[in-house]
């Protein structure tokens, strides 16, 4: 009698999780990108790494990934989740603000690099269709590797960072059309050439995919918002998570059913959710899955690196990798300069985008499946592409050094070019947590003084109504630090917490102070005891609603009873001073200052 699957059936998953928990953090401490850590872990733990010793030492087999197919499904889901999150970032407003760089410089880079690489592969004996697919596949760069490397070096806010982000954004947008092109070529066009009949047949075969995209858009616009609103009302985190996973996997199934790539379906789903108030909450809910599953993808890439093939033709493999980087870097530098990117920024952009990207594996595997590109040749190209990925951190570090050597220092300042549009960032001045009556009033007053703000609330009905009125309100739990980061806390000048639930106010204030110790933090308190507790948590100001209301009621009552105004104001002022002393004592050492929570009112009392 069997009792479930044999332990060895889960071995490869166990080894991957061990790599994610042990090896990758080790690489991270050595200042190596986590993505490169996963790649290296895949090489080390794969059949061509420690797996070579499995025949000699049986215990080594437990520590290696011997069956790549076992994690292949999870690896494909990693790409799907990546495309979904890219879709979440690509709202129409974001694309519109970056249209010149994305659709100008970015698309020009793709076309120029694809043309040059396509000609190279055609001269190497590939057919027109195969050379075209190879050119477009390798013209793309690695968003998953480049962006973390740029972030680690503090380069995202520079001109080089903005231009790099714009090109990567264009490349992400181009993935879906390229995958469709592969399907079109695979339906009747191979390495032998292009015939009118084959092209007609290919275009006809594209119709189900067009219908599939239309179906995804219609179903998404009609059903996504009501579905998420219904789940959000339940205020159940697990249900919301299940709904997010259902949307991702459901669009993948529908895309495959209509002949589309799963990645295309996920991208469309992300784009549709990006237009709703649930975008930020969905982002932070999906993020852990995307990171872990992308890790599986990169480990599978590392496992698939055939070191024997590299050993057989090392000169050829490394030469193709070097030639790939050189051709792309030269082309990208020229395109960037044509779009008036400063020389230093153009050089850095060109070098970090020179290596291949993760979508080369997706596109070329699709091309192999359709028979557009021969398996053996494509595998050799993928080896070179994999090796080129390891060069990204090195090239990023070399860029400024090369620039200093070839040009005078006075010319290399990386100041923003007025003609270069910035990649949009969340630079909202104020974040309002809670958009009930108090939050709405604060928002109105901020708008009157031309101070930008966005608000977040956990009531889906309230959020939907506010967005119908054109207000910048998002659905989500502001007690989650990752959501606060998505809302732009890193750039905000102030956070105002207006919720009437003391426990939740405390939670949000802790999260804000954990992420930012310098931001102005003003919170609504239930009473003086709650205000004192908030000061201990580090708020800038706490406003006790019951206390302030009591003082104002007492002030009006005393005036109505005939007590002289001067005596009333003096007694109210003294009460406020008493509370100030209580709050001052509650503040942490080193943060003592006069509090502003209880102020004297300006003007005459209301009668």
CORQUI-V43246 format. One record per residue. N is the residue number from 1. PSI is psi as a letter, one per 40 degrees, with the letter a starting at -180 (NA if undefined). BURIAL is # if it has 16 or more other ideal C-beta (glycine too) atoms within 10 Angstrom, else .. D_FIRST is the distance of its C-alpha to the first C-alpha in Angstrom with 1 decimal. Layout:
n:N psi:PSI burial:BURIAL d_first:D_FIRST
n:N psi:PSI burial:BURIAL d_first:D_FIRST
//
This chain:
n:1 psi:h burial:. d_first:0.0
n:2 psi:i burial:. d_first:3.8
n:3 psi:g burial:. d_first:6.7
n:4 psi:a burial:. d_first:9.5
n:5 psi:i burial:. d_first:11.6
n:6 psi:i burial:. d_first:12.4
n:7 psi:d burial:. d_first:15.4
n:8 psi:e burial:. d_first:17.7
n:9 psi:d burial:. d_first:17.5
n:10 psi:e burial:. d_first:19.7
n:11 psi:d burial:# d_first:21.8
n:12 psi:d burial:# d_first:24.8
n:13 psi:d burial:. d_first:25.1
n:14 psi:d burial:. d_first:25.0
n:15 psi:d burial:# d_first:27.7
n:16 psi:d burial:# d_first:29.8
n:17 psi:d burial:. d_first:29.8
n:18 psi:d burial:. d_first:30.8
n:19 psi:d burial:# d_first:33.6
n:20 psi:d burial:# d_first:34.7
n:21 psi:e burial:. d_first:34.8
n:22 psi:d burial:. d_first:36.3
n:23 psi:d burial:# d_first:37.9
n:24 psi:d burial:# d_first:39.5
n:25 psi:d burial:. d_first:41.2
n:26 psi:d burial:. d_first:42.5
n:27 psi:d burial:# d_first:44.0
n:28 psi:d burial:. d_first:45.4
n:29 psi:d burial:. d_first:47.2
n:30 psi:e burial:. d_first:48.7
n:31 psi:f burial:. d_first:50.1
n:32 psi:h burial:# d_first:47.9
n:33 psi:h burial:# d_first:46.8
n:34 psi:d burial:# d_first:43.2
n:35 psi:d burial:# d_first:42.8
n:36 psi:d burial:# d_first:44.0
n:37 psi:d burial:# d_first:41.7
n:38 psi:d burial:# d_first:38.7
n:39 psi:d burial:# d_first:40.1
n:40 psi:d burial:# d_first:40.6
n:41 psi:d burial:# d_first:37.2
n:42 psi:d burial:# d_first:35.7
n:43 psi:d burial:# d_first:37.9
n:44 psi:d burial:# d_first:37.1
n:45 psi:e burial:# d_first:33.3
n:46 psi:i burial:# d_first:33.1
n:47 psi:d burial:# d_first:32.5
n:48 psi:e burial:# d_first:36.3
n:49 psi:b burial:# d_first:36.6
n:50 psi:d burial:# d_first:34.4
n:51 psi:d burial:# d_first:31.9
n:52 psi:d burial:. d_first:34.4
n:53 psi:e burial:. d_first:33.7
n:54 psi:d burial:# d_first:29.9
n:55 psi:d burial:. d_first:30.4
n:56 psi:d burial:. d_first:32.5
n:57 psi:h burial:. d_first:30.7
n:58 psi:d burial:. d_first:26.9
n:59 psi:d burial:. d_first:27.0
n:60 psi:d burial:. d_first:29.3
n:61 psi:d burial:. d_first:26.5
n:62 psi:d burial:. d_first:25.0
n:63 psi:e burial:# d_first:28.4
n:64 psi:i burial:# d_first:29.0
n:65 psi:h burial:# d_first:28.2
n:66 psi:d burial:# d_first:27.2
n:67 psi:g burial:. d_first:26.3
n:68 psi:d burial:# d_first:29.1
n:69 psi:d burial:. d_first:27.6
n:70 psi:d burial:# d_first:24.9
n:71 psi:e burial:# d_first:27.7
n:72 psi:d burial:. d_first:30.0
n:73 psi:d burial:. d_first:29.3
n:74 psi:d burial:# d_first:30.1
n:75 psi:d burial:# d_first:33.1
n:76 psi:d burial:# d_first:34.5
n:77 psi:d burial:# d_first:34.2
n:78 psi:d burial:# d_first:36.3
n:79 psi:d burial:# d_first:39.1
n:80 psi:d burial:# d_first:38.7
n:81 psi:d burial:# d_first:39.2
n:82 psi:d burial:# d_first:42.1
n:83 psi:d burial:# d_first:43.8
n:84 psi:d burial:# d_first:43.3
n:85 psi:d burial:# d_first:44.9
n:86 psi:d burial:# d_first:47.7
n:87 psi:d burial:# d_first:48.3
n:88 psi:d burial:# d_first:48.6
n:89 psi:e burial:# d_first:51.3
n:90 psi:g burial:# d_first:53.3
n:91 psi:i burial:# d_first:55.2
n:92 psi:d burial:. d_first:58.2
n:93 psi:d burial:. d_first:60.6
n:94 psi:d burial:. d_first:59.0
n:95 psi:d burial:# d_first:59.4
n:96 psi:d burial:. d_first:63.0
n:97 psi:e burial:. d_first:64.1
n:98 psi:e burial:# d_first:62.9
n:99 psi:d burial:. d_first:63.7
n:100 psi:d burial:. d_first:66.3
n:101 psi:d burial:# d_first:64.1
n:102 psi:d burial:# d_first:60.8
n:103 psi:e burial:. d_first:62.1
n:104 psi:c burial:# d_first:65.0
n:105 psi:d burial:# d_first:64.1
n:106 psi:d burial:# d_first:60.4
n:107 psi:d burial:# d_first:60.5
n:108 psi:d burial:# d_first:63.3
n:109 psi:d burial:# d_first:61.1
n:110 psi:d burial:# d_first:58.2
n:111 psi:d burial:# d_first:60.6
n:112 psi:d burial:# d_first:62.6
n:113 psi:d burial:# d_first:59.7
n:114 psi:d burial:# d_first:57.8
n:115 psi:d burial:. d_first:61.0
n:116 psi:d burial:. d_first:61.7
n:117 psi:d burial:# d_first:58.1
n:118 psi:d burial:# d_first:58.0
n:119 psi:d burial:. d_first:61.2
n:120 psi:d burial:# d_first:59.8
n:121 psi:d burial:# d_first:56.7
n:122 psi:d burial:# d_first:58.9
n:123 psi:d burial:. d_first:61.1
n:124 psi:e burial:. d_first:58.0
n:125 psi:e burial:. d_first:57.4
n:126 psi:i burial:# d_first:55.1
n:127 psi:i burial:# d_first:55.9
n:128 psi:d burial:# d_first:57.4
n:129 psi:d burial:# d_first:54.2
n:130 psi:d burial:# d_first:52.1
n:131 psi:d burial:# d_first:54.9
n:132 psi:d burial:# d_first:55.2
n:133 psi:d burial:# d_first:51.5
n:134 psi:d burial:# d_first:51.5
n:135 psi:d burial:# d_first:54.7
n:136 psi:d burial:# d_first:53.4
n:137 psi:d burial:# d_first:50.0
n:138 psi:e burial:# d_first:51.7
n:139 psi:d burial:# d_first:54.5
n:140 psi:i burial:# d_first:52.2
n:141 psi:i burial:# d_first:51.6
n:142 psi:h burial:# d_first:48.9
n:143 psi:d burial:# d_first:49.3
n:144 psi:d burial:# d_first:46.2
n:145 psi:d burial:# d_first:47.9
n:146 psi:d burial:# d_first:51.6
n:147 psi:d burial:# d_first:51.8
n:148 psi:d burial:# d_first:50.1
n:149 psi:d burial:# d_first:52.2
n:150 psi:d burial:# d_first:55.4
n:151 psi:d burial:. d_first:54.4
n:152 psi:d burial:. d_first:53.9
n:153 psi:e burial:# d_first:57.4
n:154 psi:f burial:. d_first:58.9
n:155 psi:e burial:# d_first:60.1
n:156 psi:d burial:# d_first:58.8
n:157 psi:e burial:. d_first:62.0
n:158 psi:i burial:# d_first:64.3
n:159 psi:d burial:# d_first:65.6
n:160 psi:d burial:# d_first:63.2
n:161 psi:d burial:# d_first:60.3
n:162 psi:d burial:# d_first:61.5
n:163 psi:d burial:# d_first:62.1
n:164 psi:d burial:# d_first:58.7
n:165 psi:d burial:# d_first:57.0
n:166 psi:d burial:# d_first:59.0
n:167 psi:d burial:# d_first:58.0
n:168 psi:d burial:# d_first:54.3
n:169 psi:d burial:# d_first:54.6
n:170 psi:d burial:# d_first:56.2
n:171 psi:d burial:# d_first:53.5
n:172 psi:d burial:# d_first:50.7
n:173 psi:d burial:# d_first:52.6
n:174 psi:e burial:# d_first:52.9
n:175 psi:d burial:# d_first:49.2
n:176 psi:d burial:# d_first:48.6
n:177 psi:d burial:. d_first:51.6
n:178 psi:d burial:# d_first:50.6
n:179 psi:d burial:# d_first:47.1
n:180 psi:d burial:# d_first:48.8
n:181 psi:d burial:# d_first:51.2
n:182 psi:d burial:# d_first:48.3
n:183 psi:d burial:# d_first:46.9
n:184 psi:d burial:# d_first:50.4
n:185 psi:d burial:# d_first:51.0
n:186 psi:e burial:# d_first:47.6
n:187 psi:e burial:# d_first:48.4
n:188 psi:e burial:# d_first:51.0
n:189 psi:h burial:# d_first:52.6
n:190 psi:a burial:# d_first:51.5
n:191 psi:e burial:# d_first:53.2
n:192 psi:e burial:. d_first:55.6
n:193 psi:a burial:. d_first:57.7
n:194 psi:h burial:. d_first:58.4
n:195 psi:i burial:. d_first:59.6
n:196 psi:d burial:. d_first:61.0
n:197 psi:d burial:. d_first:58.7
n:198 psi:d burial:# d_first:55.6
n:199 psi:d burial:. d_first:56.8
n:200 psi:d burial:. d_first:57.4
n:201 psi:d burial:. d_first:54.0
n:202 psi:d burial:# d_first:52.5
n:203 psi:d burial:. d_first:54.5
n:204 psi:d burial:. d_first:53.4
n:205 psi:e burial:. d_first:49.8
n:206 psi:e burial:# d_first:50.5
n:207 psi:d burial:. d_first:51.4
n:208 psi:d burial:. d_first:47.8
n:209 psi:d burial:# d_first:47.5
n:210 psi:d burial:. d_first:50.8
n:211 psi:d burial:. d_first:49.7
n:212 psi:d burial:# d_first:46.4
n:213 psi:d burial:# d_first:48.5
n:214 psi:d burial:. d_first:50.8
n:215 psi:d burial:# d_first:47.9
n:216 psi:d burial:# d_first:46.4
n:217 psi:d burial:. d_first:49.9
n:218 psi:d burial:. d_first:50.6
n:219 psi:d burial:. d_first:47.3
n:220 psi:d burial:# d_first:47.5
n:221 psi:d burial:. d_first:51.1
n:222 psi:d burial:. d_first:50.5
n:223 psi:d burial:. d_first:47.2
n:224 psi:d burial:# d_first:46.4
n:225 psi:d burial:# d_first:49.1
n:226 psi:d burial:. d_first:48.5
n:227 psi:d burial:. d_first:44.7
n:228 psi:d burial:# d_first:45.1
n:229 psi:d burial:# d_first:47.9
n:230 psi:d burial:. d_first:45.8
n:231 psi:d burial:# d_first:42.9
n:232 psi:d burial:# d_first:45.4
n:233 psi:d burial:. d_first:46.9
n:234 psi:e burial:. d_first:43.7
n:235 psi:f burial:. d_first:44.1
n:236 psi:h burial:. d_first:40.4
n:237 psi:d burial:. d_first:39.5
n:238 psi:d burial:. d_first:35.9
n:239 psi:d burial:. d_first:37.0
n:240 psi:d burial:# d_first:39.6
n:241 psi:d burial:# d_first:37.1
n:242 psi:d burial:. d_first:34.8
n:243 psi:d burial:# d_first:37.9
n:244 psi:d burial:# d_first:38.8
n:245 psi:d burial:. d_first:35.5
n:246 psi:d burial:. d_first:35.6
n:247 psi:d burial:# d_first:39.1
n:248 psi:d burial:# d_first:38.2
n:249 psi:d burial:# d_first:35.1
n:250 psi:d burial:. d_first:36.8
n:251 psi:d burial:# d_first:39.8
n:252 psi:d burial:# d_first:37.6
n:253 psi:d burial:. d_first:36.0
n:254 psi:d burial:# d_first:39.4
n:255 psi:d burial:# d_first:40.9
n:256 psi:d burial:. d_first:38.4
n:257 psi:d burial:. d_first:38.8
n:258 psi:e burial:# d_first:42.5
n:259 psi:e burial:# d_first:42.4
n:260 psi:i burial:# d_first:43.2
n:261 psi:i burial:# d_first:41.6
n:262 psi:d burial:# d_first:39.3
n:263 psi:d burial:# d_first:41.7
n:264 psi:d burial:# d_first:44.6
n:265 psi:d burial:# d_first:42.9
n:266 psi:d burial:# d_first:42.2
n:267 psi:d burial:# d_first:45.8
n:268 psi:d burial:# d_first:47.2
n:269 psi:d burial:# d_first:45.1
n:270 psi:d burial:# d_first:46.3
n:271 psi:d burial:# d_first:49.9
n:272 psi:d burial:# d_first:49.7
n:273 psi:d burial:# d_first:48.4
n:274 psi:d burial:# d_first:51.0
n:275 psi:e burial:. d_first:53.7
n:276 psi:i burial:# d_first:52.2
n:277 psi:e burial:# d_first:52.7
n:278 psi:e burial:# d_first:48.9
n:279 psi:d burial:# d_first:49.1
n:280 psi:d burial:# d_first:49.2
n:281 psi:d burial:# d_first:46.4
n:282 psi:d burial:# d_first:44.1
n:283 psi:d burial:# d_first:45.1
n:284 psi:d burial:# d_first:44.1
n:285 psi:d burial:# d_first:40.9
n:286 psi:d burial:# d_first:39.7
n:287 psi:d burial:. d_first:41.1
n:288 psi:d burial:. d_first:38.1
n:289 psi:d burial:# d_first:35.8
n:290 psi:d burial:# d_first:38.4
n:291 psi:d burial:# d_first:38.9
n:292 psi:d burial:# d_first:35.2
n:293 psi:d burial:# d_first:34.4
n:294 psi:d burial:# d_first:37.6
n:295 psi:d burial:# d_first:36.5
n:296 psi:d burial:# d_first:33.3
n:297 psi:d burial:# d_first:35.8
n:298 psi:d burial:# d_first:38.0
n:299 psi:d burial:# d_first:35.3
n:300 psi:d burial:# d_first:34.1
n:301 psi:d burial:# d_first:37.7
n:302 psi:d burial:# d_first:38.0
n:303 psi:d burial:# d_first:34.8
n:304 psi:e burial:# d_first:36.3
n:305 psi:h burial:# d_first:39.6
n:306 psi:g burial:# d_first:39.8
n:307 psi:d burial:. d_first:41.7
n:308 psi:d burial:. d_first:41.9
n:309 psi:d burial:# d_first:43.8
n:310 psi:d burial:# d_first:46.0
n:311 psi:d burial:. d_first:46.7
n:312 psi:d burial:. d_first:47.7
n:313 psi:g burial:. d_first:50.2
n:314 psi:d burial:. d_first:50.9
n:315 psi:d burial:. d_first:54.4
n:316 psi:d burial:. d_first:53.6
n:317 psi:d burial:# d_first:50.7
n:318 psi:d burial:. d_first:52.7
n:319 psi:d burial:. d_first:55.9
n:320 psi:d burial:# d_first:54.3
n:321 psi:d burial:# d_first:53.0
n:322 psi:d burial:. d_first:56.5
n:323 psi:d burial:. d_first:58.2
n:324 psi:d burial:# d_first:56.0
n:325 psi:d burial:# d_first:56.9
n:326 psi:d burial:. d_first:60.6
n:327 psi:d burial:# d_first:61.0
n:328 psi:d burial:# d_first:59.4
n:329 psi:d burial:# d_first:61.2
n:330 psi:d burial:. d_first:64.6
n:331 psi:d burial:# d_first:64.0
n:332 psi:d burial:# d_first:62.8
n:333 psi:d burial:# d_first:65.7
n:334 psi:d burial:. d_first:68.1
n:335 psi:d burial:# d_first:66.6
n:336 psi:d burial:# d_first:66.7
n:337 psi:d burial:. d_first:70.3
n:338 psi:d burial:. d_first:71.2
n:339 psi:f burial:# d_first:69.9
n:340 psi:f burial:. d_first:72.1
n:341 psi:h burial:# d_first:69.3
n:342 psi:i burial:# d_first:71.1
n:343 psi:d burial:. d_first:70.8
n:344 psi:d burial:# d_first:68.8
n:345 psi:d burial:# d_first:66.3
n:346 psi:d burial:# d_first:66.1
n:347 psi:d burial:# d_first:65.3
n:348 psi:d burial:# d_first:62.6
n:349 psi:d burial:# d_first:61.1
n:350 psi:d burial:# d_first:61.3
n:351 psi:d burial:# d_first:59.6
n:352 psi:d burial:# d_first:56.6
n:353 psi:e burial:# d_first:56.0
n:354 psi:d burial:# d_first:56.5
n:355 psi:i burial:# d_first:52.9
n:356 psi:i burial:# d_first:50.4
n:357 psi:i burial:# d_first:48.0
n:358 psi:d burial:# d_first:44.4
n:359 psi:e burial:# d_first:45.1
n:360 psi:d burial:# d_first:46.1
n:361 psi:d burial:# d_first:42.4
n:362 psi:d burial:# d_first:41.7
n:363 psi:d burial:# d_first:44.8
n:364 psi:d burial:# d_first:44.4
n:365 psi:d burial:# d_first:40.7
n:366 psi:d burial:# d_first:41.8
n:367 psi:d burial:# d_first:44.6
n:368 psi:d burial:# d_first:42.4
n:369 psi:d burial:. d_first:40.2
n:370 psi:e burial:# d_first:43.3
n:371 psi:e burial:. d_first:44.8
n:372 psi:d burial:# d_first:47.8
n:373 psi:h burial:# d_first:47.4
n:374 psi:i burial:# d_first:46.1
n:375 psi:d burial:. d_first:42.9
n:376 psi:d burial:. d_first:44.2
n:377 psi:d burial:# d_first:47.4
n:378 psi:d burial:# d_first:45.7
n:379 psi:d burial:# d_first:43.2
n:380 psi:d burial:# d_first:46.2
n:381 psi:d burial:# d_first:48.0
n:382 psi:d burial:# d_first:44.9
n:383 psi:d burial:# d_first:44.9
n:384 psi:d burial:# d_first:48.6
n:385 psi:d burial:# d_first:47.8
n:386 psi:d burial:# d_first:45.1
n:387 psi:d burial:# d_first:47.5
n:388 psi:d burial:# d_first:50.3
n:389 psi:d burial:# d_first:48.2
n:390 psi:e burial:# d_first:48.4
n:391 psi:e burial:# d_first:52.2
n:392 psi:d burial:# d_first:52.6
n:393 psi:d burial:# d_first:53.1
n:394 psi:d burial:. d_first:55.4
n:395 psi:d burial:# d_first:57.5
n:396 psi:d burial:# d_first:57.7
n:397 psi:d burial:. d_first:59.1
n:398 psi:d burial:. d_first:61.5
n:399 psi:d burial:# d_first:63.0
n:400 psi:d burial:# d_first:65.5
n:401 psi:d burial:. d_first:66.5
n:402 psi:d burial:. d_first:67.2
n:403 psi:d burial:# d_first:69.1
n:404 psi:d burial:. d_first:71.3
n:405 psi:d burial:. d_first:72.2
n:406 psi:e burial:. d_first:73.1
n:407 psi:i burial:. d_first:75.0
n:408 psi:i burial:. d_first:77.5
n:409 psi:d burial:. d_first:76.0
n:410 psi:e burial:. d_first:78.2
n:411 psi:e burial:. d_first:76.5
n:412 psi:e burial:# d_first:72.9
n:413 psi:h burial:. d_first:72.9
n:414 psi:f burial:# d_first:69.9
n:415 psi:i burial:. d_first:71.7
n:416 psi:h burial:. d_first:70.5
n:417 psi:h burial:. d_first:72.3
n:418 psi:d burial:. d_first:73.7
n:419 psi:e burial:. d_first:72.7
n:420 psi:h burial:# d_first:69.1
n:421 psi:h burial:# d_first:67.2
n:422 psi:i burial:# d_first:64.9
n:423 psi:h burial:# d_first:61.2
n:424 psi:h burial:# d_first:60.9
n:425 psi:i burial:. d_first:59.8
n:426 psi:g burial:. d_first:59.3
n:427 psi:f burial:. d_first:62.7
n:428 psi:h burial:# d_first:63.2
n:429 psi:d burial:. d_first:65.6
n:430 psi:h burial:# d_first:64.0
n:431 psi:h burial:# d_first:60.6
n:432 psi:h burial:# d_first:60.8
n:433 psi:h burial:# d_first:57.7
n:434 psi:h burial:# d_first:57.9
n:435 psi:f burial:# d_first:60.0
n:436 psi:a burial:. d_first:61.2
n:437 psi:d burial:. d_first:64.9
n:438 psi:d burial:# d_first:65.5
n:439 psi:d burial:# d_first:63.6
n:440 psi:d burial:# d_first:65.4
n:441 psi:d burial:. d_first:68.8
n:442 psi:d burial:# d_first:68.1
n:443 psi:d burial:# d_first:67.1
n:444 psi:d burial:. d_first:70.3
n:445 psi:d burial:. d_first:72.4
n:446 psi:d burial:# d_first:70.7
n:447 psi:d burial:. d_first:71.4
n:448 psi:d burial:. d_first:75.0
n:449 psi:e burial:. d_first:75.3
n:450 psi:f burial:. d_first:73.6
n:451 psi:h burial:. d_first:70.6
n:452 psi:i burial:. d_first:67.3
n:453 psi:i burial:# d_first:64.3
n:454 psi:i burial:# d_first:60.8
n:455 psi:i burial:# d_first:59.0
n:456 psi:h burial:# d_first:55.4
n:457 psi:i burial:# d_first:54.3
n:458 psi:e burial:# d_first:51.0
n:459 psi:h burial:# d_first:52.5
n:460 psi:d burial:# d_first:51.6
n:461 psi:d burial:. d_first:54.3
n:462 psi:d burial:# d_first:56.9
n:463 psi:d burial:# d_first:55.9
n:464 psi:d burial:# d_first:56.0
n:465 psi:d burial:. d_first:59.4
n:466 psi:d burial:# d_first:60.7
n:467 psi:d burial:# d_first:59.6
n:468 psi:d burial:. d_first:61.2
n:469 psi:e burial:. d_first:64.4
n:470 psi:e burial:. d_first:63.9
n:471 psi:i burial:# d_first:63.0
n:472 psi:g burial:# d_first:60.8
n:473 psi:h burial:# d_first:58.0
n:474 psi:i burial:# d_first:54.3
n:475 psi:h burial:# d_first:51.3
n:476 psi:i burial:# d_first:49.3
n:477 psi:h burial:# d_first:48.6
n:478 psi:e burial:# d_first:51.3
n:479 psi:e burial:# d_first:49.6
n:480 psi:h burial:# d_first:47.3
n:481 psi:d burial:. d_first:49.0
n:482 psi:d burial:# d_first:47.5
n:483 psi:d burial:# d_first:49.0
n:484 psi:d burial:# d_first:52.4
n:485 psi:d burial:# d_first:52.3
n:486 psi:d burial:# d_first:51.6
n:487 psi:e burial:# d_first:54.6
n:488 psi:f burial:# d_first:56.8
n:489 psi:d burial:# d_first:57.2
n:490 psi:d burial:. d_first:58.0
n:491 psi:e burial:. d_first:61.2
n:492 psi:i burial:# d_first:62.1
n:493 psi:d burial:. d_first:65.3
n:494 psi:i burial:# d_first:64.3
n:495 psi:h burial:# d_first:61.6
n:496 psi:h burial:# d_first:62.6
n:497 psi:h burial:# d_first:60.1
n:498 psi:e burial:# d_first:61.3
n:499 psi:i burial:# d_first:58.4
n:500 psi:e burial:. d_first:59.1
n:501 psi:h burial:. d_first:55.9
n:502 psi:d burial:# d_first:56.7
n:503 psi:d burial:. d_first:53.1
n:504 psi:d burial:# d_first:52.5
n:505 psi:d burial:# d_first:55.9
n:506 psi:d burial:# d_first:55.0
n:507 psi:d burial:# d_first:51.7
n:508 psi:d burial:# d_first:53.5
n:509 psi:d burial:# d_first:56.2
n:510 psi:d burial:. d_first:53.8
n:511 psi:d burial:# d_first:52.1
n:512 psi:d burial:# d_first:55.5
n:513 psi:d burial:# d_first:56.8
n:514 psi:d burial:. d_first:53.7
n:515 psi:d burial:. d_first:54.3
n:516 psi:h burial:# d_first:58.1
n:517 psi:e burial:. d_first:60.4
n:518 psi:e burial:. d_first:63.6
n:519 psi:i burial:# d_first:63.1
n:520 psi:h burial:. d_first:65.3
n:521 psi:h burial:# d_first:63.1
n:522 psi:h burial:# d_first:64.6
n:523 psi:i burial:# d_first:62.6
n:524 psi:h burial:# d_first:63.3
n:525 psi:i burial:# d_first:63.2
n:526 psi:d burial:# d_first:63.0
n:527 psi:a burial:. d_first:65.7
n:528 psi:d burial:# d_first:67.3
n:529 psi:d burial:. d_first:64.4
n:530 psi:d burial:# d_first:62.0
n:531 psi:d burial:# d_first:64.5
n:532 psi:d burial:# d_first:64.7
n:533 psi:d burial:# d_first:61.0
n:534 psi:d burial:# d_first:61.0
n:535 psi:d burial:# d_first:63.7
n:536 psi:d burial:# d_first:61.5
n:537 psi:e burial:# d_first:58.9
n:538 psi:e burial:# d_first:61.6
n:539 psi:i burial:# d_first:62.8
n:540 psi:d burial:# d_first:66.2
n:541 psi:i burial:# d_first:67.4
n:542 psi:h burial:# d_first:66.0
n:543 psi:h burial:# d_first:67.8
n:544 psi:h burial:# d_first:67.4
n:545 psi:d burial:. d_first:67.9
n:546 psi:d burial:. d_first:68.8
n:547 psi:d burial:# d_first:71.2
n:548 psi:d burial:# d_first:73.0
n:549 psi:d burial:. d_first:73.2
n:550 psi:d burial:. d_first:74.7
n:551 psi:d burial:# d_first:77.3
n:552 psi:d burial:. d_first:78.3
n:553 psi:d burial:. d_first:78.6
n:554 psi:d burial:. d_first:80.6
n:555 psi:d burial:# d_first:82.9
n:556 psi:d burial:. d_first:83.7
n:557 psi:d burial:. d_first:84.2
n:558 psi:d burial:# d_first:86.6
n:559 psi:d burial:# d_first:88.6
n:560 psi:d burial:. d_first:88.8
n:561 psi:e burial:. d_first:90.0
n:562 psi:e burial:. d_first:92.9
n:563 psi:h burial:. d_first:91.8
n:564 psi:i burial:. d_first:93.5
n:565 psi:d burial:. d_first:91.3
n:566 psi:d burial:. d_first:91.9
n:567 psi:d burial:. d_first:90.7
n:568 psi:d burial:# d_first:87.6
n:569 psi:d burial:# d_first:86.6
n:570 psi:d burial:. d_first:87.3
n:571 psi:d burial:. d_first:85.1
n:572 psi:d burial:# d_first:82.2
n:573 psi:d burial:. d_first:82.6
n:574 psi:d burial:. d_first:82.4
n:575 psi:d burial:# d_first:79.2
n:576 psi:d burial:# d_first:77.7
n:577 psi:d burial:. d_first:78.8
n:578 psi:d burial:. d_first:77.1
n:579 psi:d burial:# d_first:73.8
n:580 psi:d burial:# d_first:74.3
n:581 psi:d burial:. d_first:74.6
n:582 psi:d burial:. d_first:71.4
n:583 psi:d burial:# d_first:69.5
n:584 psi:d burial:. d_first:71.2
n:585 psi:d burial:. d_first:69.9
n:586 psi:e burial:# d_first:66.4
n:587 psi:i burial:# d_first:66.3
n:588 psi:i burial:. d_first:64.6
n:589 psi:i burial:. d_first:66.9
n:590 psi:e burial:. d_first:68.2
n:591 psi:e burial:. d_first:68.0
n:592 psi:h burial:. d_first:71.0
n:593 psi:i burial:. d_first:73.2
n:594 psi:h burial:. d_first:75.1
n:595 psi:i burial:# d_first:72.7
n:596 psi:e burial:. d_first:73.6
n:597 psi:d burial:# d_first:71.4
n:598 psi:h burial:# d_first:74.3
n:599 psi:i burial:. d_first:77.4
n:600 psi:i burial:. d_first:80.7
n:601 psi:i burial:. d_first:81.1
n:602 psi:i burial:. d_first:83.7
n:603 psi:a burial:. d_first:86.5
n:604 psi:i burial:. d_first:87.7
n:605 psi:i burial:# d_first:85.4
n:606 psi:h burial:. d_first:84.3
n:607 psi:NA burial:. d_first:86.3
//
